[in-house]
Amino acid sequence: MFSATLERRRRINRWALVVAATLLATGIALIVVWTVRAYDMLGFAGASRMPIVYSVLAAIAGLLILCLLAYAAIRAYGRLTEAR
């Protein structure tokens, strides 16, 4: 139905979304595991939990940036190989 160029572009876009979503899901799972373990350790010590909250927010921000970079890199690769 579409031209070969448009089909290829759609495949690259889908691939970029799949990679970014997989990276996001894996990263969030790892952040959750780390957070639960850190809360358990701090619960025994009776320490402040605010550093963990800040760490989780920083980790989520870094993960979102990493996902955007992965998405952009795959899109850029698709455009570079398309130009040939």
C-alpha positions as CSV (number, residue, x, y, z in Angstrom):
1,M,0.0,0.0,0.0
2,F,2.8,2.4,0.9
3,S,6.1,2.9,-1.0
4,A,9.1,1.0,0.1
5,T,10.7,4.1,1.6
6,L,7.7,4.8,3.8
7,E,7.4,1.2,4.9
8,R,11.1,1.2,5.9
9,R,10.7,4.5,7.8
10,R,7.7,3.0,9.7
11,R,9.7,0.0,10.6
12,I,12.6,2.1,11.9
13,N,10.1,4.2,13.9
14,R,8.5,1.1,15.4
15,W,11.9,-0.4,16.2
16,A,13.0,2.9,18.0
17,L,9.8,2.8,20.1
18,V,10.3,-0.9,21.0
19,V,13.9,-0.3,22.1
20,A,12.9,2.8,24.1
21,A,10.0,1.1,25.8
22,T,12.0,-2.0,26.6
23,L,14.8,0.2,28.1
24,L,12.2,2.1,30.1
25,A,10.5,-1.0,31.5
26,T,13.8,-2.7,32.4
27,G,15.1,0.5,34.0
28,I,11.9,1.0,36.1
29,A,12.0,-2.6,37.3
30,L,15.6,-2.2,38.4
31,I,14.9,1.1,40.1
32,V,12.0,-0.5,42.0
33,V,14.1,-3.4,43.2
34,W,16.9,-1.0,44.3
35,T,14.4,1.2,46.1
36,V,12.7,-1.7,48.0
37,R,16.1,-2.9,49.1
38,A,17.3,0.5,50.2
39,Y,14.1,1.2,52.2
40,D,14.5,-2.2,53.9
41,M,18.1,-1.3,54.9
42,L,17.2,2.2,56.1
43,G,14.2,0.9,58.0
44,F,16.5,-1.1,60.3
45,A,18.9,1.8,60.8
46,G,16.1,4.4,61.3
47,A,17.8,6.8,59.0
48,S,16.3,9.6,56.8
49,R,14.6,8.4,53.6
50,M,14.9,11.6,51.7
51,P,18.2,10.7,50.0
52,I,16.5,7.7,48.6
53,V,13.7,9.7,47.3
54,Y,16.1,12.1,45.6
55,S,18.1,9.2,44.2
56,V,15.0,7.6,42.7
57,L,13.9,10.8,41.1
58,A,17.4,11.3,39.7
59,A,17.4,7.7,38.4
60,I,14.1,8.1,36.7
61,A,15.2,11.4,35.1
62,G,18.4,9.7,33.9
63,L,16.4,6.8,32.5
64,L,14.1,9.0,30.6
65,I,17.0,10.8,29.1
66,L,18.6,7.5,28.2
67,C,15.4,6.4,26.5
68,L,15.1,9.6,24.5
69,L,18.8,9.2,23.4
70,A,18.2,5.6,22.3
71,Y,15.1,6.6,20.4
72,A,16.9,9.5,18.7
73,A,20.0,7.4,17.9
74,I,17.9,4.8,16.1
75,R,15.9,7.4,14.2
76,A,19.2,9.1,13.2
77,Y,20.6,5.8,12.0
78,G,17.5,5.2,10.0
79,R,17.7,8.6,8.3
80,L,21.4,8.1,7.6
81,T,20.9,4.7,6.0
82,E,17.9,6.0,4.1
83,A,19.8,8.8,2.5
84,R,22.1,6.4,0.6
